[in-house]
Amino acid sequence: MFKTALIYLTALFCTAAFCHRTDAVIVDRIVATVNGEVITLSELESRAEIFFKAQVARGVDLEQLESRKKEILAQILLQMTDEKIVQKEIRNLGIEVGEDEVDAALERIRRNNHIAEDEFAAQLASEGIVLEEYRKEVKKQIERSRLINAEVRGKIVITDEQIDRYLAEHPPEKTASGPLYLLQHICTIPRDPQDPVSRQEALERARKALGELEQGVSFAEVAGKYSDAPSAAEGGALGAFSEKDMADFLKAAVMQLEPGEFSDIIDTPAGWQIFRLEAVEQGGRSGRNTALRNKIRQELYKQQVDKRFGEWLRELRSKSTIRILL
């Protein structure tokens, strides 16, 4: 469970590289320069060592990694040159991330994985990752996200015509008959589900969220502010459910709502939740299914973000002076 949450951050530590240390003394040297900034052998080894430990912890075959050593080192060095380019743009745009923002991001990760605060470092260590190094990578991830927002995301619009074209090329499978309930949710997760204090703190956050909803603040805005679930970034979008697919607590909360209404605070296995019924639609094979169209829109949007960012990064590479000396 925790490992899944770390996948995208583990990739930031190293795309695929390692270095097997020996007792021999290695003289540090420059292995690459990017616009006058240097990357040293010790930096490359340090990055590689982090990845090496993580891979060992995950049971990856050591001999297989050893056989690909040169290829892997070249890959991580390429990643590090790209990071230099990206960091330069972050500085140019004046993007700054405070330690309180890093703390908040770590807190969300802990809650999403139901890990007590005093166990977090140990969980990281089991992946071969040091907490302080993890903090640095979380900070870089936030900076990179803001850079993408500034340079890429604002220029992307997914139209209904694009969704229609996708549906024509990938016809949806027949779904269950009967109504589909399109839902949103806010979920506040205790840091330690067994600790009454943690549960109370999570309940207080849920009460604040409910209070803002009752004052007329949009559900998506409140979800982004209070929810600990990954869906918070998407306005609390939970998806579409048939009645038979709902857990008993969800059915009890949703079936009494009219579209646009939200529930009271519900105690669920995942945490304290508030559900909103966005719409009710008939099931079946229909290109007008809002939940399906929203899912496709998100996927097409992600594809465009990745594509545009790749193009933007290649353009920056072409304007940069890069020397590989490995």
N, C-alpha and C positions, 0 to 999 in steps of 0.2 A: 504493500500500500504506500509506504513512505518512498520506496524506490521509484514508483511511478511518478510521484510528484517531483522527483529530482532529475528526471530524464533530460528535460530541456536545459537544465542548469549544468548537468554533467557534461553535456555537449559543449557548453561554453568553456569548461575547464580545458578541454582538448578534444578536437574533432576525432582524432584517432592517432595517438602517439604515446610513446613511452621511452624511457631510457633506463637501462639497468646500471645502477651505480656499482663501482668497485672501490677497493681501498686505495687505488692509485690516485695520485694527485694530478688533477687536470687543470692546466693553465687556461684561464678564461680568455675568450676571444669573441670577436664580433661575427655573428653568423648572418646578419642581414641589416640593411639600412633602409629606412623609409622616410623620404623627405628630410634627410639629415638626422633622424632619430635612429638610434641603434637598438638592435636586439642581440643580446649576448648569449653565448653558449650556456652560461649558468641559468639564465632566464628560461631558455628552451628546456634545459634539464629539469628545472623546477616544475614547469608546466607538465612535462612528460611524467615526472615522478608522481604527481597527483593523479594523473590518469592511470598510471601503472597500478597504484594502490587500489583505486576504485575497481579496476578490472579484476585484480586478484580477489577482492572482496566479493565480486559477483561470479567468481568461478571460471573466468575466461582462461583458456589454455595458454600457459606461458610460452611454450615452444612455438605455438602458432604466431604469437605476437613477435617473438624473437626473429622468426623467419621473415617478417615484414618490417623489420626495424627501420631500414633506410626509407622505405616508402612512407611509413607512418610519421617519421620525423619530418619529412618534407611536407606532409599534409599539415602538421601542427604549425610549422613555420609559416606556411601560407596563411593559415588562420591568424597567426599573430601579426603578420604584415597588414592584413585587413583590419584588425583591431586598432592598429596604429592610425590607419587612415580614418576610421570611424571616430576614434577619440579626438583626433584633430578637428573634425567637423563639430563634435560635441562642444569642444572648447570655443570654436569660432561662433557658435550659436549661443554661447553663454548658458548652456544647460547645466544645472546644478541639482544634485540630489542630496538632501540632508540625511543625517544619521537617523532622525526620527522617522523618515520615510522608509529607510531600510528596516528599522525595527518593526514598523507596521506591516511590511511585506513578509518578514519572518514570522510575525505573529499569525498572519493569514495562513501561511504554509503549515505552521504548527496546528492550528485549529482544523484546517482541512484534512489533516492526517491524524487527528485525535491524539496528539503527542503532548505530554506534559512538558512544561518549560524546562524543568531540570533534567529531562531525558533527551532533549533535542540534540545537544552536543554529542551524546553517546550514539544516537542514531546516525548522525553524520559520520562519526568515527568508524562506524561499522561499514560505511561506504568508502572508507579511506579518505575522508574529507575533513579538513580542519575548519572549525567554526569561523575563524577570522577570514580565512580564504573564501569561505562560502559567502560571508557578508560582502566581500569585495565583488564577487560575481553577481550577487543579487543587485548590488548598486549599479554595476555595468549594464545589467539587463534592463533596469528601469531607465537608465540614460539612453540606451539604445531604443527602447520603446518610444521615448519622447522624441528622439531624433527621427524615427520612422513617422511619427505623427506629424512632425514639422515638414518633412521633406517628401513624404509619399502618401499617407492616408488621406489627407485633405484633397488630393487630386483624383481620387477614385470614386466613381459612382457606378453602382450596379443597377441597370435599368430593368423594367419589367420585360422588355423585349429580349434581353439576354437570358432571363429566367425562362421565358417561353421557349426560346431556342434550345436551352439545356433540356427542358422537359420533353421537347420533340425528339431530341437525340437520345435521351435516357428516360423512356416512359416509366412512370412509377408503378410498382407492383400493386396488385389488388390488396387493399387493407380491409380490416374488419368492418362489417356493416354496423350501423348504429352511429350515434353521435360521437364526435371527438371533442374533448375538452382541452382547449388551449390555455395553458397555465403559466403563471409567473410565481416566484416565491422569494422570500427573504429568509435566510437561515443563519441564526447566530449560534456558533458552536462553542461549547465550553472547552477551555484549554485542557482540563482533565474531567471527563464525564463522571468520574467517581467522586469528585470533590464537590461538596455542597457549595463552597464559596465560588468555585469556577462556574457552577451551574447558575448561581444567583447573578453573577456578573453578566453571563450570557443572556439571562432573562431580562436584566435591566436594559441591555442594548436593544433587545426585541421590543421592550415597552417604549423606548425612545423612538424606534422606527414606527411603531403603531401610532404613537402620538403625532408624528409628522404626517403620516398617511391621513389621519383624521382631520388634520389641518388643511388638507388639500394638496400636499406636495405629491408630485407624480411618483408612481410606484417604482419606475425605473431609476429615478434619482435617489429614492430612499434605499433601494436595493444596492446601488453602487456605493452608498455611504455606510451602510450597516451590515450588509450580508457578508458572511464569511465563505459562502459557497463560490465555486469557480464561475457560476452563472452571473455573479454580481457585475462582471464586466460587460454582460449583455443585457443589462436591465432586469436581471432576475429571470430571464426566459427559461422555463422548465421543459417545454415541449407539449405535445398533444397526446392525450390518453383517452382510451375508451374506458367505460365504467368498469369493465371486468379486469382491466390492467391496473386499477388503482388499489393501493393498500387501503385497509379499512379506515385508518385515521385520515387518509387523504380523501377518500370517498365521503366520509362524514363531514369533512370541512367544505368540500367543493359542491356537493349536490344541492346544497341549500342556497347557493349563491346565484345571483343574476350576473350576466356579463357586465364587467366593469366593477363589480363588488369584490371586496377582500374579506378574508376570514379574521377571526380573533387569533391570538397566539396559541399555537398547538405544540404540545410536548411530543416530539417524535424521536425515533432512534438516532437520527442524524443531528438533532439539536432542536432549539426552539424555532418554529417556522410560522410564517404568515403566508397564506396562499391567495392569489388573485385569479379570478376567472376572467380571462381576456376575451374569449369568444367560444361559442359552441357551433360546431360544423358537422355536417353529415359525413360519414366515412365513405370509403370506396375509392375508386381510381379516378381522381379528379385533379386537374392542374390548377384548380381554384382553391385547393387546400392551403390555408394561410400558413399553418405550421410547416408544411412541406416547402412552400415558397420561401419562407424565412430561413429555413435550413439551407436551401440551395443558395440564397442570397449571401449568407454568411460564408459558405464554402467558396463561392465565386470571388467574394471580396478578399478572403484570405489568399487565394491563388493570385489575385491581382497585386496584393500587397507584396507577396514574396517575389513576384516577377518584377515589379517596379523597383523594389529595393535592390534586387540583383543587378538590374540595368543601371541604377544610380551608382552602385558600388563599382561596377565595371568602368563606368565613366570616370569616377574618381581615381581608380587605379591607373587609367590611361593618362591622367594628368599628373600622376605622382612619379617621383623618382625612386625606384625600388631596386636594390641590389641584393641578390642572394649569394651568400658566401659560405654556405654550409659545405 
